[in-house]
Amino acid sequence: MSLPGRHARNPCGLRGKDMKTELHNPLPFPDAEYQQRVAKIRAQMRERGLDALLICVPQNYYYLTGFLTGCAHSLMFLVLPLKGDPLWITRKTEMSNVRALAPHMWAKQGIGVADSEDPIAVLAQSLRDMGFDRARLGIEKAALFFTIAQYEQLTALLPDATFHDITGLIEYERQVKSDRELDHMRRAGAITSRAIEAGYNLLKEGVTDSDLVAAMLSRAIHDGGDRMGMLPFVSAGSRSYCAHASWIGAPIGRGEIVNAEMAGAYRAYHVPVFRVFSIGQPSDAVLRMQEASEAGLHAGLEGIRVGMTSHEADRVVRSAIERKGYGENFVVRAAYGLGVAVAPGWGEPAVMQIMPEDQRVLAPGMCFHLVPAIYVEGVGCVCCSMPLIMTETGIERLTDLEPKLFVK
């Protein structure tokens, strides 16, 4: 059974068995692509006069090396010198992953830190051993898993080195996706689409929100999906007003709307989709909210183009929703960036967003999740979203699910 309104065209290439076969490749990209990325970063290092980078944002060291562990929240550094070989500093247990990928990965060497050791002290000593105790070092001050206390400890242990914030340096290079990255995005979109469809196919009166999540996750994994950076959000009725609420084992009743949002992943590239279901005809209030959400979405799909600023693109969506009378209920940015993600998220908001006052310019190869979500207290949330790729001629959709409210 297929979800009604699904496009006949499959925009996402490989599926099922073919996708699973590709997962056996140890790295998501050939070495030449990593070398091109590293060359761009080292050019930036030369321009800034930096001797080495201390990279600890998981998405960034994955982008440069293809290495990612399921324990990305553990403190891990990739020391990238301007010249010479890089060095991993990570827990001894995670060094098993480095060794496993070493035959394929250009960043092969590392130092394991015992759980009884101080990782910052080991990092500082390693930098001394590499001759960087008096160097100009780039560091990611906005890194989620690197604390203020650890930064202060590191600077105290290396008083003759100077530390320079490189937040955004690698993220800038991640804004525009390569052809191979876009292929991974299309495959992730296929995984998400079929998972959302699986949830809808199971929907009937008395089924719980947990049942829908189980069906969605099962389908995503069956279709070759990776570990996800964030689990699905599924909620029903007025509870859907609570942003990012998820399953509680509650039965779904007739006339209730169901919010279903998830992001399937392929090689850590994530593509989310948000759809709303209903058992029986929803209320007039819900239908008006849906009309406003669709207006914002279609305005964006038809009006957003490369060369616009982020601010201008946001206005395209926001103005359409305001004309429907729901401007005050549209409290989020119009879209956030998509690409590589790790827990606890599935987007790339640190890379690119479409939002008010952002003057960055949209370019071909950027990926976004356009999310015209309308929140009305006492009614719920309604949103028909669209993951997309910016192209020279317009927008490529990353899901074949129609952006509409689905009624059973």
Secondary structure in CASP SS format (residue, H / E / C, confidence):
PFRMAT SS
TARGET T0000
AUTHOR 0000-0000-0000
METHOD secondary structure of the structure
MODEL  1
M C 1.00
S C 1.00
L C 1.00
P C 1.00
G C 1.00
R C 1.00
H C 1.00
A C 1.00
R C 1.00
N C 1.00
P C 1.00
C C 1.00
G C 1.00
L C 1.00
R C 1.00
G H 1.00
K H 1.00
D H 1.00
M H 1.00
K H 1.00
T H 1.00
E H 1.00
L C 1.00
H C 1.00
N C 1.00
P C 1.00
L C 1.00
P C 1.00
F C 1.00
P C 1.00
D H 1.00
A H 1.00
E H 1.00
Y H 1.00
Q H 1.00
Q H 1.00
R H 1.00
V H 1.00
A H 1.00
K H 1.00
I H 1.00
R H 1.00
A H 1.00
Q H 1.00
M H 1.00
R H 1.00
E H 1.00
R H 1.00
G C 1.00
L C 1.00
D C 1.00
A E 1.00
L E 1.00
L E 1.00
I E 1.00
C C 1.00
V C 1.00
P H 1.00
Q H 1.00
N H 1.00
Y H 1.00
Y H 1.00
Y H 1.00
L H 1.00
T H 1.00
G C 1.00
F C 1.00
L C 1.00
T C 1.00
G C 1.00
C C 1.00
A C 1.00
H C 1.00
S C 1.00
L C 1.00
M C 1.00
F E 1.00
L E 1.00
V E 1.00
L E 1.00
P E 1.00
L C 1.00
K C 1.00
G C 1.00
D C 1.00
P C 1.00
L E 1.00
W E 1.00
I E 1.00
T E 1.00
R E 1.00
K C 1.00
T C 1.00
E C 1.00
M H 1.00
S H 1.00
N H 1.00
V H 1.00
R H 1.00
A H 1.00
L H 1.00
A C 1.00
P C 1.00
H C 1.00
M C 1.00
W C 1.00
A C 1.00
K C 1.00
Q C 1.00
G E 1.00
I E 1.00
G E 1.00
V E 1.00
A C 1.00
D C 1.00
S C 1.00
E C 1.00
D C 1.00
P H 1.00
I H 1.00
A H 1.00
V H 1.00
L H 1.00
A H 1.00
Q H 1.00
S H 1.00
L H 1.00
R H 1.00
D H 1.00
M C 1.00
G C 1.00
F C 1.00
D C 1.00
R C 1.00
A C 1.00
R E 1.00
L E 1.00
G E 1.00
I E 1.00
E C 1.00
K C 1.00
A C 1.00
A C 1.00
L C 1.00
F C 1.00
F C 1.00
T C 1.00
I H 1.00
A H 1.00
Q H 1.00
Y H 1.00
E H 1.00
Q H 1.00
L H 1.00
T H 1.00
A H 1.00
L H 1.00
L C 1.00
P C 1.00
D C 1.00
A C 1.00
T E 1.00
F E 1.00
H E 1.00
D E 1.00
I C 1.00
T C 1.00
G C 1.00
L H 1.00
I H 1.00
E H 1.00
Y H 1.00
E H 1.00
R H 1.00
Q C 1.00
V C 1.00
K C 1.00
S C 1.00
D H 1.00
R H 1.00
E H 1.00
L H 1.00
D H 1.00
H H 1.00
M H 1.00
R H 1.00
R H 1.00
A H 1.00
G H 1.00
A H 1.00
I H 1.00
T H 1.00
S H 1.00
R H 1.00
A H 1.00
I H 1.00
E H 1.00
A H 1.00
G H 1.00
Y H 1.00
N H 1.00
L H 1.00
L C 1.00
K C 1.00
E C 1.00
G C 1.00
V C 1.00
T E 1.00
D H 1.00
S H 1.00
D H 1.00
L H 1.00
V H 1.00
A H 1.00
A H 1.00
M H 1.00
L H 1.00
S H 1.00
R H 1.00
A H 1.00
I H 1.00
H H 1.00
D C 1.00
G C 1.00
G C 1.00
D C 1.00
R C 1.00
M C 1.00
G C 1.00
M C 1.00
L C 1.00
P C 1.00
F E 1.00
V E 1.00
S E 1.00
A E 1.00
G H 1.00
S H 1.00
R H 1.00
S H 1.00
Y H 1.00
C C 1.00
A C 1.00
H C 1.00
A C 1.00
S C 1.00
W C 1.00
I C 1.00
G C 1.00
A C 1.00
P E 1.00
I C 1.00
G C 1.00
R C 1.00
G C 1.00
E C 1.00
I E 1.00
V E 1.00
N E 1.00
A E 1.00
E E 1.00
M E 1.00
A E 1.00
G E 1.00
A E 1.00
Y E 1.00
R C 1.00
A C 1.00
Y E 1.00
H E 1.00
V E 1.00
P E 1.00
V E 1.00
F E 1.00
R E 1.00
V E 1.00
F E 1.00
S E 1.00
I C 1.00
G C 1.00
Q C 1.00
P C 1.00
S C 1.00
D H 1.00
A H 1.00
V H 1.00
L H 1.00
R H 1.00
M H 1.00
Q H 1.00
E H 1.00
A H 1.00
S H 1.00
E H 1.00
A H 1.00
G H 1.00
L H 1.00
H H 1.00
A H 1.00
G H 1.00
L H 1.00
E H 1.00
G H 1.00
I C 1.00
R C 1.00
V C 1.00
G C 1.00
M C 1.00
T E 1.00
S H 1.00
H H 1.00
E H 1.00
A H 1.00
D H 1.00
R H 1.00
V H 1.00
V H 1.00
R H 1.00
S H 1.00
A H 1.00
I H 1.00
E H 1.00
R H 1.00
K C 1.00
G C 1.00
Y C 1.00
G H 1.00
E H 1.00
N H 1.00
F C 1.00
V C 1.00
V C 1.00
R C 1.00
A C 1.00
A E 1.00
Y E 1.00
G E 1.00
L C 1.00
G C 1.00
V E 1.00
A C 1.00
V C 1.00
A C 1.00
P C 1.00
G C 1.00
W C 1.00
G C 1.00
E C 1.00
P C 1.00
A C 1.00
V C 1.00
M C 1.00
Q E 1.00
I E 1.00
M C 1.00
P C 1.00
E C 1.00
D C 1.00
Q C 1.00
R C 1.00
V E 1.00
L C 1.00
A C 1.00
P C 1.00
G C 1.00
M C 1.00
C E 1.00
F E 1.00
H E 1.00
L E 1.00
V C 1.00
P C 1.00
A C 1.00
I E 1.00
Y E 1.00
V E 1.00
E C 1.00
G C 1.00
V C 1.00
G E 1.00
C E 1.00
V E 1.00
C C 1.00
C C 1.00
S C 1.00
M E 1.00
P E 1.00
L E 1.00
I E 1.00
M E 1.00
T E 1.00
E C 1.00
T C 1.00
G E 1.00
I E 1.00
E E 1.00
R E 1.00
L C 1.00
T C 1.00
D C 1.00
L C 1.00
E C 1.00
P C 1.00
K C 1.00
L E 1.00
F E 1.00
V E 1.00
K C 1.00
END
